[in-house]
Amino acid sequence: MHSHLHTSYNANCEEIMTALDECHAKGFLHKVIGSCNDIKRDVNKCLSAERYERAKRNRDDARSNRRRVEEIWAKERELDQGPAPATAAANVAAAASTSATKQ
């Protein structure tokens, strides 16, 4: 069993799917004796490859969106909490050196 054929997701498999449709159109007996099995295997391989590529694209898009959201959250956290502890420590050190040079 395979997914729906002739969708926009499966445009790269159009040629093979059309060949399978033509093979099935030759008649029931032709289909039953397994004359279309090789073409059907090719269709399944093509659909599987398309599904894998689509899932990979979706996964990559989700990761990039997550990175972007994490960056936004980090900026918001920084604005809510003030400067980060490392920055605050650097400010204290700078203030100490400034006051030491004044004396």
C-alpha positions, 0 to 999 in steps of 0.5 A: 500500500502506498500514499496517494499518488499524483500530489504536489509532494510527489511531483518528481515521481510523476513519470513512474506513477503514470507508468504504473497507472498505464500498467494497471489500465491494461486489465485486471488479469495483467495486474493479478499475474504480477506484471506491474510489480516491478513498476510498483516497487519503483513507485514505492522507492520513489515515494519513500525517497520523496518522503525522506527528503520532505521530512529532512527539510521539515526537520531542518526548518524546525531546528532553525526556527527553534534556534531563532526562538531560543535567541529571541528568548535569550535577548528577552531574558537579558532585558528582563534580568539586566546585564548577564552576570559575566557583564556585571562582573566586568562592570565591577572590575572596570569600576574598581580599576577606575576608582583605583586610578583616581586615588 
